[in-house]
Amino acid sequence: MDLTKLEFDITSANAVKTKPLADKVIDAFKITTDASKVELGALDIEMIKTVATTLVEIETRALHDELEVLLAQKEQLERKIEKQSDALQEAKYTVFNAIEAELIDQDQALSKLHQIKLQSIDLFDFLGELVESAIITALEKDTDGDIKETTQEVIKDITFEAIKEGSLNTIRIRKILSTILQSAIEVAEATPNRANEILPSTLKGMRSGLFKAIDRFKKRLAYMPVEAKHILIEDYDTIIEDLNQTDTLFSQVILTQASQYSQNSRVLLLETNKNMRFDLDELVHLSKETADVMKDRFSIFAKKAVKSADSALKSQKAQEAKRMGVQALGVAKTALHSAIKSAKDAMEKREK
């Protein structure tokens, strides 16, 4: 049977927009049975699929076109948001550069300004370059032999500032830690005689920065605004789970990055990670405490969210999902029954 012609005939017969859907279904099946010379119950799956997809296309064409327009607008808006975000960052740089020019000979004031700048600029966009620049500068200015302490402190500050304002979910934290460590390893590989100082200090700084960010989150839970509470409720289980495996996350980042670089870097990273076990235990303890505080503060809200979810189960969408679940089980049972019957028939033929 020519399914393309069938689709065309059904579309032509149902061109009138005011025609009731029930009538369109009746007409579509009449056209199909007449064309195929087959009873309604004997139509094959391809014929029924053509009827269904054609009617769906007819009934949803206007909505589909509207959605296409909205998606195009969304894409334009996203590009505009990205452009404005970049412009905002550039405007911040311009302001800080102007202030820096005024304080050029005031070392103490300039140092304080740089600390403020670190807290005010979105670090995520240029995190790798920032880490590389900070470590190289520390190496160049290492006149007192305090490169380890300096590197650890600057990595702690960068890690903390990069993590603190966003979500504590695993994907985001892993990305930040991986970016920082990758940049540090690349500097260490380029200056192998200083790798023993750079890499352990970087790992310790990352751990301290992560610890500080989680501790800040824990302290802020008590004063978190209602809007943020709703965000936490939506992501409640994920955040609780992530807080209970920060040590695993930290070690996985180290193992992943270590596997991609030279033997010397790999040994240094793995050995430092092993020696930091006590520090990681402290991180785990804080993370679990934070998870407990979050449970105490937001478990009631989470329970309310569950109740809302229960009421949502009575929605049309939920009822349709339930209906389709039952239907899917029926399809599976039919297919299984058919397969068993085919297998039995084959066995009986062999026995004969």
Residue, then its C-alpha position, 0 to 999 in steps of 0.5 A: m500500500d502507498l503510505t505517502k498517498l494515504e497520508f496525502d488523502i487523510t490530510s486533504a480530507n481533514a483540511v477543514k480546521t473546524k471539523p471535530l477531531a472525532d470525525k477526523v479520526i473516523d474519516a481517516f480510518k475509513i480512507t485507510t480501510d477503503a484503500s487497503k481493502v482491510e477491516l479496521g481490526a486487521l490494519d497493520i502497524e504501518m497503516i495505523k502509524t500513518v493515521a496517527t502521525t498524520l492526525v497528530e501533525i494536522e492537530t498540532r501544526a499551529l502549536h508546532d509553528e508557535l513553538e518554533v518561533l519561541l525556540a528561535q526567540k529563546e536562541q536570540l535571547e540566550r545569545k543576547i544574555e551571553k553578550q551582555s554577560d561578557a559586556l558586564q565582565e568587561a565593564k567590571y575590568t574597566v572599573f578595576n583597571a581605572i582604580e588600579a591606575e590610581l593606586i599604582d604606587q600604593d602597594q598595600a591598597l593595591s593588594k586589598l583592591h586585588q582581593i576585592k577584584l577576585q571576589s567581584i569578577d566571575l572567575f569561571d570564564f578564565l579560571g585556567e589562565l588565572v591559575e597559570s598566571a598566579i603560579i608563574t608570578a609566584l615562581e618569578k617572585d620567589t625570593d624568600g623560599d616561601i613558594k609553597e605557602t604562597t602557592q597554597e594560599v593563592i590556590k585556596d583563594i581562587t578555589f574558594e572564590a570560584i566555588k562559593e557563589g554557585s551550586l555545590n553540585t558535583i559537576r560544577i565543583r569537579k569542573i572547577l577543581s579539574t581546571i585548577l589542577q590541570s593548569a597547575i600541572e601544566v606549569a609544573e611540567a614546564t618547570p619540572n625542577r619546581a614541580n615538588e613545590i607546585l603540585p603538593s601546594t596546589l592540592k592543599g590549596m584546593r582542599s582548603g578552598l573547597f573546605k572554606a566554601i563548604d563551611r561558608f555554605k553551612k554557615r549561610l544555611a541559617y540565613m538563606p532567603v526563601e528563593a534560595k530555599h526553593i532552589l535547594i528543595e528542588d536539588y535537595d537529594t543531589i546536594i545531600e548526596d554530593l556533600n556525602q562524597t566530597d572526599t571521593l570527588f576530590s580524589q577522583v579529580i586528582l586520579t583523572q588528571a594524574s593519568q593524563y600527564s608524565q610519570n613524575s607528575r603522576v607520582l607526585l600527585l598520588e603521593t600527595n593525595k595519599n598523605m592528605r588523608f587526614d585533611l580529607d577526613e576533616l573535609v568529609h566531617l565538615s561535609k557531613e555536618t553541613a548535610d545534617v544542617m541542611k536536613d534539619r533546616f530543609s527536611i520540612f520544606a522537602k516533605k512539602a515538596v513531596k506532597s506537592a509531587d503527590s498532588a501532581l501525580k493526579s494531573q492529566k500528564a501523570q494519568e497519561a503516563k500511568r495509562m501508557g505504562v499499563q499499555a507498555l506492559g501489555v505490548a511487552k507481554t504480547a511480544l513475549h507471548s509471541a516469542i514463546k509461541s514461536a519458540k514452541d512451534a520451532m521445537e515442535k517442528r524439530e521433534k517431528 
